Amino acid sequence: MIERYRKEIDRIDSKILGLFEKRMVFSKKIGNYK
C-alpha cells in the first residue's frame, strides 16, 4: 500500500519538477553506465 502511494507521489513530483529536472537525472544515470 505504501509502495503504491510512493509511486503516485513520484508521478506527481516528476510533473512538478518538469522535463528539465528529469533530463538532469536521466543524464546522470546514463553517465553512470559509461
Biopython code that builds the backbone (N, CA, C, O; Angstrom):
import numpy as np
from Bio.PDB.StructureBuilder import StructureBuilder

atoms = [
    (1, "MET", "N", (0.839, -1.200, 0.000)),
    (1, "MET", "CA", (0.000, 0.000, 0.000)),
    (1, "MET", "C", (0.880, 1.258, 0.000)),
    (1, "MET", "O", (0.667, 2.179, -0.789)),
    (2, "ILE", "N", (1.861, 1.276, 0.892)),
    (2, "ILE", "CA", (2.773, 2.426, 0.952)),
    (2, "ILE", "C", (3.536, 2.561, -0.363)),
    (2, "ILE", "O", (3.768, 3.670, -0.845)),
    (3, "GLU", "N", (3.925, 1.416, -0.941)),
    (3, "GLU", "CA", (4.681, 1.433, -2.198)),
    (3, "GLU", "C", (3.861, 2.102, -3.301)),
    (3, "GLU", "O", (4.377, 2.914, -4.069)),
    (4, "ARG", "N", (2.571, 1.747, -3.367)),
    (4, "ARG", "CA", (1.702, 2.332, -4.387)),
    (4, "ARG", "C", (1.577, 3.839, -4.158)),
    (4, "ARG", "O", (1.546, 4.624, -5.106)),
    (5, "TYR", "N", (1.506, 4.223, -2.896)),
    (5, "TYR", "CA", (1.381, 5.640, -2.559)),
    (5, "TYR", "C", (2.628, 6.401, -2.995)),
    (5, "TYR", "O", (2.546, 7.515, -3.512)),
    (6, "ARG", "N", (3.794, 5.772, -2.774)),
    (6, "ARG", "CA", (5.058, 6.406, -3.162)),
    (6, "ARG", "C", (5.132, 6.591, -4.671)),
    (6, "ARG", "O", (5.588, 7.628, -5.152)),
    (7, "LYS", "N", (4.683, 5.583, -5.420)),
    (7, "LYS", "CA", (4.702, 5.693, -6.885)),
    (7, "LYS", "C", (3.829, 6.860, -7.331)),
    (7, "LYS", "O", (4.183, 7.590, -8.256)),
    (8, "GLU", "N", (2.691, 7.029, -6.669)),
    (8, "GLU", "CA", (1.782, 8.131, -7.002)),
    (8, "GLU", "C", (2.464, 9.468, -6.741)),
    (8, "GLU", "O", (2.369, 10.394, -7.546)),
    (9, "ILE", "N", (3.149, 9.556, -5.615)),
    (9, "ILE", "CA", (3.861, 10.792, -5.268)),
    (9, "ILE", "C", (4.977, 11.051, -6.269)),
    (9, "ILE", "O", (5.182, 12.187, -6.697)),
    (10, "ASP", "N", (5.700, 9.998, -6.643)),
    (10, "ASP", "CA", (6.787, 10.154, -7.614)),
    (10, "ASP", "C", (6.253, 10.707, -8.927)),
    (10, "ASP", "O", (6.865, 11.579, -9.543)),
    (11, "ARG", "N", (5.096, 10.185, -9.350)),
    (11, "ARG", "CA", (4.498, 10.633, -10.615)),
    (11, "ARG", "C", (4.157, 12.118, -10.533)),
    (11, "ARG", "O", (4.402, 12.871, -11.476)),
    (12, "ILE", "N", (3.593, 12.530, -9.406)),
    (12, "ILE", "CA", (3.228, 13.939, -9.220)),
    (12, "ILE", "C", (4.488, 14.794, -9.145)),
    (12, "ILE", "O", (4.548, 15.878, -9.726)),
    (13, "ASP", "N", (5.492, 14.300, -8.426)),
    (13, "ASP", "CA", (6.754, 15.033, -8.290)),
    (13, "ASP", "C", (7.377, 15.296, -9.647)),
    (13, "ASP", "O", (7.816, 16.410, -9.931)),
    (14, "SER", "N", (7.414, 14.263, -10.490)),
    (14, "SER", "CA", (8.047, 14.419, -11.801)),
    (14, "SER", "C", (7.293, 15.448, -12.642)),
    (14, "SER", "O", (7.898, 16.178, -13.427)),
    (15, "LYS", "N", (5.970, 15.503, -12.473)),
    (15, "LYS", "CA", (5.189, 16.507, -13.210)),
    (15, "LYS", "C", (5.546, 17.901, -12.720)),
    (15, "LYS", "O", (5.684, 18.828, -13.518)),
    (16, "ILE", "N", (5.697, 18.050, -11.413)),
    (16, "ILE", "CA", (6.014, 19.352, -10.823)),
    (16, "ILE", "C", (7.427, 19.783, -11.215)),
    (16, "ILE", "O", (7.658, 20.935, -11.583)),
    (17, "LEU", "N", (8.364, 18.844, -11.130)),
    (17, "LEU", "CA", (9.756, 19.174, -11.435)),
    (17, "LEU", "C", (9.922, 19.545, -12.897)),
    (17, "LEU", "O", (10.699, 20.439, -13.233)),
    (18, "GLY", "N", (9.187, 18.854, -13.773)),
    (18, "GLY", "CA", (9.252, 19.194, -15.192)),
    (18, "GLY", "C", (10.331, 18.433, -15.926)),
    (18, "GLY", "O", (11.107, 17.688, -15.326)),
    (19, "LEU", "N", (10.373, 18.629, -17.233)),
    (19, "LEU", "CA", (11.286, 17.873, -18.095)),
    (19, "LEU", "C", (12.745, 18.179, -17.788)),
    (19, "LEU", "O", (13.587, 17.285, -17.861)),
    (20, "PHE", "N", (13.062, 19.427, -17.445)),
    (20, "PHE", "CA", (14.457, 19.796, -17.208)),
    (20, "PHE", "C", (15.059, 18.957, -16.088)),
    (20, "PHE", "O", (16.138, 18.384, -16.236)),
    (21, "GLU", "N", (14.344, 18.894, -14.964)),
    (21, "GLU", "CA", (14.820, 18.133, -13.803)),
    (21, "GLU", "C", (14.948, 16.663, -14.167)),
    (21, "GLU", "O", (15.919, 16.010, -13.785)),
    (22, "LYS", "N", (13.971, 16.135, -14.906)),
    (22, "LYS", "CA", (14.002, 14.730, -15.326)),
    (22, "LYS", "C", (15.226, 14.464, -16.191)),
    (22, "LYS", "O", (15.911, 13.455, -16.027)),
    (23, "ARG", "N", (15.489, 15.383, -17.113)),
    (23, "ARG", "CA", (16.603, 15.207, -18.036)),
    (23, "ARG", "C", (17.924, 15.172, -17.272)),
    (23, "ARG", "O", (18.822, 14.404, -17.616)),
    (24, "MET", "N", (18.044, 16.004, -16.231)),
    (24, "MET", "CA", (19.258, 16.033, -15.412)),
    (24, "MET", "C", (19.488, 14.664, -14.786)),
    (24, "MET", "O", (20.589, 14.119, -14.862)),
    (25, "VAL", "N", (18.452, 14.110, -14.169)),
    (25, "VAL", "CA", (18.561, 12.804, -13.517)),
    (25, "VAL", "C", (18.863, 11.728, -14.548)),
    (25, "VAL", "O", (19.681, 10.840, -14.306)),
    (26, "PHE", "N", (18.202, 11.807, -15.698)),
    (26, "PHE", "CA", (18.377, 10.804, -16.745)),
    (26, "PHE", "C", (19.810, 10.817, -17.255)),
    (26, "PHE", "O", (20.411, 9.758, -17.436)),
    (27, "SER", "N", (20.363, 12.003, -17.488)),
    (27, "SER", "CA", (21.730, 12.103, -17.992)),
    (27, "SER", "C", (22.716, 11.597, -16.944)),
    (27, "SER", "O", (23.759, 11.042, -17.291)),
    (28, "LYS", "N", (22.395, 11.784, -15.671)),
    (28, "LYS", "CA", (23.260, 11.261, -14.604)),
    (28, "LYS", "C", (23.276, 9.744, -14.657)),
    (28, "LYS", "O", (24.331, 9.127, -14.508)),
    (29, "LYS", "N", (22.104, 9.133, -14.871)),
    (29, "LYS", "CA", (22.018, 7.676, -14.952)),
    (29, "LYS", "C", (22.836, 7.164, -16.124)),
    (29, "LYS", "O", (23.567, 6.183, -15.993)),
    (30, "ILE", "N", (22.718, 7.823, -17.270)),
    (30, "ILE", "CA", (23.473, 7.418, -18.458)),
    (30, "ILE", "C", (24.965, 7.586, -18.187)),
    (30, "ILE", "O", (25.776, 6.758, -18.601)),
    (31, "GLY", "N", (25.319, 8.661, -17.492)),
    (31, "GLY", "CA", (26.723, 8.914, -17.164)),
    (31, "GLY", "C", (27.299, 7.784, -16.330)),
    (31, "GLY", "O", (28.478, 7.454, -16.462)),
    (32, "ASN", "N", (26.475, 7.183, -15.469)),
    (32, "ASN", "CA", (26.940, 6.079, -14.635)),
    (32, "ASN", "C", (27.214, 4.840, -15.468)),
    (32, "ASN", "O", (28.086, 4.040, -15.128)),
    (33, "TYR", "N", (26.467, 4.676, -16.571)),
    (33, "TYR", "CA", (26.636, 3.484, -17.402)),
    (33, "TYR", "C", (27.901, 3.562, -18.244)),
    (33, "TYR", "O", (28.477, 2.532, -18.595)),
    (34, "LYS", "N", (28.342, 4.781, -18.573)),
    (34, "LYS", "CA", (29.525, 4.927, -19.426)),
    (34, "LYS", "C", (30.786, 4.507, -18.699)),
    (34, "LYS", "O", (31.876, 4.565, -19.269)),
]
sb = StructureBuilder()
sb.init_structure("model")
sb.init_model(0)
sb.init_chain("A")
sb.init_seg("    ")
for serial, (resi, resn, name, xyz) in enumerate(atoms, 1):
    if name == "N":
        sb.init_residue(resn, " ", resi, " ")
    sb.init_atom(name, np.array(xyz, "f"), 0.0, 1.0, " ", f" {name:<3s}", serial, name[0])
structure = sb.get_structure()
